[in-house]
Amino acid sequence: MSEAGLEKIREKLDAIDNQLLELLNDRMDLVHEVGVLKAKSGGAIYRPEREKAIIDRLEKLNKGKLNRSAIEALFLEIFAISRNLELPENIAYLGPEGSFTHQAAEVRFGAMSSYLSIGSIKGIFREVSTKKAKYGVVPIENSSNGIVSDTISCLTTYNLKIIAEVVLNIHHTLATTCDKVTDIKKIYSKDIAFEQCSRFLQNFGLDEVEHVLVDSTTKAAKLALDEPGAAAICPHVGAKINNLPILFENIEDKDNNKTRFFIISDFENAQSGHDKTSILVKLPNTPGTLVDFLTDFDKAGINLTKIKSHIVEGVSIFFIDFEGHKDDENVKNIFEKHKDSIKFLGSYVKEVEDI
């Protein structure tokens, strides 16, 4: 193609960019009007069910090269910018920067949001509960390692609501300043990361070197950078942030290693038509009680997607996910019948069936 032909295409692209800028500013003006109305009524700015409805509608209208993932990536960032221009709000996540929880937060809230790195799951719940943060992002379960006990314990203690779920594919790297595997004498990481990469470590003889447990994989990268002969098992982002060279990518044992995260806040979602609900259930310790409880869901035509037993302060409770919203008529009937046994945690847009 000639230079003149390229210049014509660039002019068309510039014209489209100009239109996009104008339209985005028009959108921000309308968002401001909505924000004013929400402020008067006390409504929440972040509405996951509304965002899903917009993306669903755009996917149906789409006749171009963009697939759903691309549409979602573009518009989730637009939604995040809209929220932050209207009402900047803090999002607390399990830090440090570059952690998987931080990545999950950015998936939902975009790069422009104001983030607070918190050192513990309990600390995140506390910051949201005291309104220092509007939202909190916490891990709830990993496909290889199961339920996160600290999150269940905090959901039991605090009266916050789950307003969304995010699922990330979890990939680990081996990052080090060493040029060869045989030069590595020590590896820093979290216990769960060591577990998820045990086969790789055995295959390369790295199960014989010193393993040092730290409270975050990103911290592991920082420590390995400053110590000759040391390495870290950490996310790609954690290695990149700390300028630590990556020796191997995707060293996790399972290809489908996923972690599910909850976004918590102080409000409840409206129905979206594609919801999931999470509850905690404490039942009398008598034969048949759990079976009778679950039978009521079956009779009501409610699909249970997860049942996990858990011990909190010596008491056995059940963490349960099911399809539907708390305001659905069949769900309301069960909640009324078992109101003394159920703690409602939240109804939110369903992102996945299960992990």
Secondary structure as a PSIPRED ss2 file (coil, helix, strand):
# PSIPRED VFORMAT (PSIPRED V4.0)

   1 M C   1.000  0.000  0.000
   2 S C   1.000  0.000  0.000
   3 E H   0.000  1.000  0.000
   4 A H   0.000  1.000  0.000
   5 G H   0.000  1.000  0.000
   6 L H   0.000  1.000  0.000
   7 E H   0.000  1.000  0.000
   8 K H   0.000  1.000  0.000
   9 I H   0.000  1.000  0.000
  10 R H   0.000  1.000  0.000
  11 E H   0.000  1.000  0.000
  12 K H   0.000  1.000  0.000
  13 L H   0.000  1.000  0.000
  14 D H   0.000  1.000  0.000
  15 A H   0.000  1.000  0.000
  16 I H   0.000  1.000  0.000
  17 D H   0.000  1.000  0.000
  18 N H   0.000  1.000  0.000
  19 Q H   0.000  1.000  0.000
  20 L H   0.000  1.000  0.000
  21 L H   0.000  1.000  0.000
  22 E H   0.000  1.000  0.000
  23 L H   0.000  1.000  0.000
  24 L H   0.000  1.000  0.000
  25 N H   0.000  1.000  0.000
  26 D H   0.000  1.000  0.000
  27 R H   0.000  1.000  0.000
  28 M H   0.000  1.000  0.000
  29 D H   0.000  1.000  0.000
  30 L H   0.000  1.000  0.000
  31 V H   0.000  1.000  0.000
  32 H H   0.000  1.000  0.000
  33 E H   0.000  1.000  0.000
  34 V H   0.000  1.000  0.000
  35 G H   0.000  1.000  0.000
  36 V H   0.000  1.000  0.000
  37 L H   0.000  1.000  0.000
  38 K H   0.000  1.000  0.000
  39 A H   0.000  1.000  0.000
  40 K H   0.000  1.000  0.000
  41 S H   0.000  1.000  0.000
  42 G C   1.000  0.000  0.000
  43 G C   1.000  0.000  0.000
  44 A C   1.000  0.000  0.000
  45 I C   1.000  0.000  0.000
  46 Y C   1.000  0.000  0.000
  47 R C   1.000  0.000  0.000
  48 P H   0.000  1.000  0.000
  49 E H   0.000  1.000  0.000
  50 R H   0.000  1.000  0.000
  51 E H   0.000  1.000  0.000
  52 K H   0.000  1.000  0.000
  53 A H   0.000  1.000  0.000
  54 I H   0.000  1.000  0.000
  55 I H   0.000  1.000  0.000
  56 D H   0.000  1.000  0.000
  57 R H   0.000  1.000  0.000
  58 L H   0.000  1.000  0.000
  59 E H   0.000  1.000  0.000
  60 K H   0.000  1.000  0.000
  61 L H   0.000  1.000  0.000
  62 N C   1.000  0.000  0.000
  63 K C   1.000  0.000  0.000
  64 G C   1.000  0.000  0.000
  65 K C   1.000  0.000  0.000
  66 L C   1.000  0.000  0.000
  67 N C   1.000  0.000  0.000
  68 R H   0.000  1.000  0.000
  69 S H   0.000  1.000  0.000
  70 A H   0.000  1.000  0.000
  71 I H   0.000  1.000  0.000
  72 E H   0.000  1.000  0.000
  73 A H   0.000  1.000  0.000
  74 L H   0.000  1.000  0.000
  75 F H   0.000  1.000  0.000
  76 L H   0.000  1.000  0.000
  77 E H   0.000  1.000  0.000
  78 I H   0.000  1.000  0.000
  79 F H   0.000  1.000  0.000
  80 A H   0.000  1.000  0.000
  81 I H   0.000  1.000  0.000
  82 S H   0.000  1.000  0.000
  83 R H   0.000  1.000  0.000
  84 N H   0.000  1.000  0.000
  85 L H   0.000  1.000  0.000
  86 E H   0.000  1.000  0.000
  87 L C   1.000  0.000  0.000
  88 P C   1.000  0.000  0.000
  89 E C   1.000  0.000  0.000
  90 N E   0.000  0.000  1.000
  91 I E   0.000  0.000  1.000
  92 A E   0.000  0.000  1.000
  93 Y E   0.000  0.000  1.000
  94 L E   0.000  0.000  1.000
  95 G C   1.000  0.000  0.000
  96 P C   1.000  0.000  0.000
  97 E C   1.000  0.000  0.000
  98 G C   1.000  0.000  0.000
  99 S C   1.000  0.000  0.000
 100 F H   0.000  1.000  0.000
 101 T H   0.000  1.000  0.000
 102 H H   0.000  1.000  0.000
 103 Q H   0.000  1.000  0.000
 104 A H   0.000  1.000  0.000
 105 A H   0.000  1.000  0.000
 106 E H   0.000  1.000  0.000
 107 V H   0.000  1.000  0.000
 108 R H   0.000  1.000  0.000
 109 F H   0.000  1.000  0.000
 110 G C   1.000  0.000  0.000
 111 A C   1.000  0.000  0.000
 112 M C   1.000  0.000  0.000
 113 S C   1.000  0.000  0.000
 114 S E   0.000  0.000  1.000
 115 Y E   0.000  0.000  1.000
 116 L E   0.000  0.000  1.000
 117 S E   0.000  0.000  1.000
 118 I E   0.000  0.000  1.000
 119 G C   1.000  0.000  0.000
 120 S C   1.000  0.000  0.000
 121 I H   0.000  1.000  0.000
 122 K H   0.000  1.000  0.000
 123 G H   0.000  1.000  0.000
 124 I H   0.000  1.000  0.000
 125 F H   0.000  1.000  0.000
 126 R H   0.000  1.000  0.000
 127 E H   0.000  1.000  0.000
 128 V H   0.000  1.000  0.000
 129 S H   0.000  1.000  0.000
 130 T C   1.000  0.000  0.000
 131 K C   1.000  0.000  0.000
 132 K C   1.000  0.000  0.000
 133 A C   1.000  0.000  0.000
 134 K C   1.000  0.000  0.000
 135 Y E   0.000  0.000  1.000
 136 G E   0.000  0.000  1.000
 137 V E   0.000  0.000  1.000
 138 V E   0.000  0.000  1.000
 139 P E   0.000  0.000  1.000
 140 I E   0.000  0.000  1.000
 141 E E   0.000  0.000  1.000
 142 N E   0.000  0.000  1.000
 143 S C   1.000  0.000  0.000
 144 S C   1.000  0.000  0.000
 145 N C   1.000  0.000  0.000
 146 G E   0.000  0.000  1.000
 147 I E   0.000  0.000  1.000
 148 V C   1.000  0.000  0.000
 149 S H   0.000  1.000  0.000
 150 D H   0.000  1.000  0.000
 151 T H   0.000  1.000  0.000
 152 I H   0.000  1.000  0.000
 153 S H   0.000  1.000  0.000
 154 C H   0.000  1.000  0.000
 155 L H   0.000  1.000  0.000
 156 T H   0.000  1.000  0.000
 157 T H   0.000  1.000  0.000
 158 Y C   1.000  0.000  0.000
 159 N C   1.000  0.000  0.000
 160 L C   1.000  0.000  0.000
 161 K E   0.000  0.000  1.000
 162 I E   0.000  0.000  1.000
 163 I E   0.000  0.000  1.000
 164 A E   0.000  0.000  1.000
 165 E E   0.000  0.000  1.000
 166 V E   0.000  0.000  1.000
 167 V E   0.000  0.000  1.000
 168 L E   0.000  0.000  1.000
 169 N E   0.000  0.000  1.000
 170 I C   1.000  0.000  0.000
 171 H C   1.000  0.000  0.000
 172 H C   1.000  0.000  0.000
 173 T E   0.000  0.000  1.000
 174 L E   0.000  0.000  1.000
 175 A E   0.000  0.000  1.000
 176 T E   0.000  0.000  1.000
 177 T C   1.000  0.000  0.000
 178 C C   1.000  0.000  0.000
 179 D C   1.000  0.000  0.000
 180 K C   1.000  0.000  0.000
 181 V H   0.000  1.000  0.000
 182 T H   0.000  1.000  0.000
 183 D H   0.000  1.000  0.000
 184 I C   1.000  0.000  0.000
 185 K C   1.000  0.000  0.000
 186 K E   0.000  0.000  1.000
 187 I E   0.000  0.000  1.000
 188 Y E   0.000  0.000  1.000
 189 S E   0.000  0.000  1.000
 190 K C   1.000  0.000  0.000
 191 D H   0.000  1.000  0.000
 192 I H   0.000  1.000  0.000
 193 A H   0.000  1.000  0.000
 194 F H   0.000  1.000  0.000
 195 E H   0.000  1.000  0.000
 196 Q H   0.000  1.000  0.000
 197 C C   1.000  0.000  0.000
 198 S H   0.000  1.000  0.000
 199 R H   0.000  1.000  0.000
 200 F H   0.000  1.000  0.000
 201 L H   0.000  1.000  0.000
 202 Q H   0.000  1.000  0.000
 203 N H   0.000  1.000  0.000
 204 F C   1.000  0.000  0.000
 205 G C   1.000  0.000  0.000
 206 L C   1.000  0.000  0.000
 207 D C   1.000  0.000  0.000
 208 E C   1.000  0.000  0.000
 209 V C   1.000  0.000  0.000
 210 E E   0.000  0.000  1.000
 211 H E   0.000  0.000  1.000
 212 V E   0.000  0.000  1.000
 213 L E   0.000  0.000  1.000
 214 V C   1.000  0.000  0.000
 215 D C   1.000  0.000  0.000
 216 S C   1.000  0.000  0.000
 217 T H   0.000  1.000  0.000
 218 T H   0.000  1.000  0.000
 219 K H   0.000  1.000  0.000
 220 A H   0.000  1.000  0.000
 221 A H   0.000  1.000  0.000
 222 K H   0.000  1.000  0.000
 223 L H   0.000  1.000  0.000
 224 A H   0.000  1.000  0.000
 225 L H   0.000  1.000  0.000
 226 D C   1.000  0.000  0.000
 227 E C   1.000  0.000  0.000
 228 P C   1.000  0.000  0.000
 229 G C   1.000  0.000  0.000
 230 A E   0.000  0.000  1.000
 231 A E   0.000  0.000  1.000
 232 A E   0.000  0.000  1.000
 233 I E   0.000  0.000  1.000
 234 C E   0.000  0.000  1.000
 235 P C   1.000  0.000  0.000
 236 H H   0.000  1.000  0.000
 237 V H   0.000  1.000  0.000
 238 G H   0.000  1.000  0.000
 239 A H   0.000  1.000  0.000
 240 K H   0.000  1.000  0.000
 241 I H   0.000  1.000  0.000
 242 N C   1.000  0.000  0.000
 243 N C   1.000  0.000  0.000
 244 L C   1.000  0.000  0.000
 245 P C   1.000  0.000  0.000
 246 I E   0.000  0.000  1.000
 247 L E   0.000  0.000  1.000
 248 F E   0.000  0.000  1.000
 249 E C   1.000  0.000  0.000
 250 N C   1.000  0.000  0.000
 251 I C   1.000  0.000  0.000
 252 E C   1.000  0.000  0.000
 253 D C   1.000  0.000  0.000
 254 K C   1.000  0.000  0.000
 255 D C   1.000  0.000  0.000
 256 N C   1.000  0.000  0.000
 257 N C   1.000  0.000  0.000
 258 K E   0.000  0.000  1.000
 259 T E   0.000  0.000  1.000
 260 R E   0.000  0.000  1.000
 261 F E   0.000  0.000  1.000
 262 F E   0.000  0.000  1.000
 263 I E   0.000  0.000  1.000
 264 I E   0.000  0.000  1.000
 265 S E   0.000  0.000  1.000
 266 D C   1.000  0.000  0.000
 267 F C   1.000  0.000  0.000
 268 E C   1.000  0.000  0.000
 269 N C   1.000  0.000  0.000
 270 A C   1.000  0.000  0.000
 271 Q C   1.000  0.000  0.000
 272 S C   1.000  0.000  0.000
 273 G C   1.000  0.000  0.000
 274 H C   1.000  0.000  0.000
 275 D E   0.000  0.000  1.000
 276 K E   0.000  0.000  1.000
 277 T E   0.000  0.000  1.000
 278 S E   0.000  0.000  1.000
 279 I E   0.000  0.000  1.000
 280 L E   0.000  0.000  1.000
 281 V E   0.000  0.000  1.000
 282 K C   1.000  0.000  0.000
 283 L C   1.000  0.000  0.000
 284 P C   1.000  0.000  0.000
 285 N C   1.000  0.000  0.000
 286 T C   1.000  0.000  0.000
 287 P C   1.000  0.000  0.000
 288 G C   1.000  0.000  0.000
 289 T H   0.000  1.000  0.000
 290 L H   0.000  1.000  0.000
 291 V H   0.000  1.000  0.000
 292 D H   0.000  1.000  0.000
 293 F H   0.000  1.000  0.000
 294 L H   0.000  1.000  0.000
 295 T H   0.000  1.000  0.000
 296 D H   0.000  1.000  0.000
 297 F H   0.000  1.000  0.000
 298 D H   0.000  1.000  0.000
 299 K H   0.000  1.000  0.000
 300 A C   1.000  0.000  0.000
 301 G C   1.000  0.000  0.000
 302 I C   1.000  0.000  0.000
 303 N C   1.000  0.000  0.000
 304 L E   0.000  0.000  1.000
 305 T E   0.000  0.000  1.000
 306 K E   0.000  0.000  1.000
 307 I E   0.000  0.000  1.000
 308 K E   0.000  0.000  1.000
 309 S E   0.000  0.000  1.000
 310 H E   0.000  0.000  1.000
 311 I E   0.000  0.000  1.000
 312 V E   0.000  0.000  1.000
 313 E C   1.000  0.000  0.000
 314 G C   1.000  0.000  0.000
 315 V E   0.000  0.000  1.000
 316 S E   0.000  0.000  1.000
 317 I E   0.000  0.000  1.000
 318 F E   0.000  0.000  1.000
 319 F E   0.000  0.000  1.000
 320 I E   0.000  0.000  1.000
 321 D E   0.000  0.000  1.000
 322 F E   0.000  0.000  1.000
 323 E E   0.000  0.000  1.000
 324 G C   1.000  0.000  0.000
 325 H C   1.000  0.000  0.000
 326 K C   1.000  0.000  0.000
 327 D C   1.000  0.000  0.000
 328 D C   1.000  0.000  0.000
 329 E H   0.000  1.000  0.000
 330 N H   0.000  1.000  0.000
 331 V H   0.000  1.000  0.000
 332 K H   0.000  1.000  0.000
 333 N H   0.000  1.000  0.000
 334 I H   0.000  1.000  0.000
 335 F H   0.000  1.000  0.000
 336 E H   0.000  1.000  0.000
 337 K H   0.000  1.000  0.000
 338 H C   1.000  0.000  0.000
 339 K C   1.000  0.000  0.000
 340 D C   1.000  0.000  0.000
 341 S C   1.000  0.000  0.000
 342 I E   0.000  0.000  1.000
 343 K E   0.000  0.000  1.000
 344 F E   0.000  0.000  1.000
 345 L E   0.000  0.000  1.000
 346 G E   0.000  0.000  1.000
 347 S E   0.000  0.000  1.000
 348 Y E   0.000  0.000  1.000
 349 V E   0.000  0.000  1.000
 350 K C   1.000  0.000  0.000
 351 E C   1.000  0.000  0.000
 352 V C   1.000  0.000  0.000
 353 E C   1.000  0.000  0.000
 354 D C   1.000  0.000  0.000
 355 I C   1.000  0.000  0.000
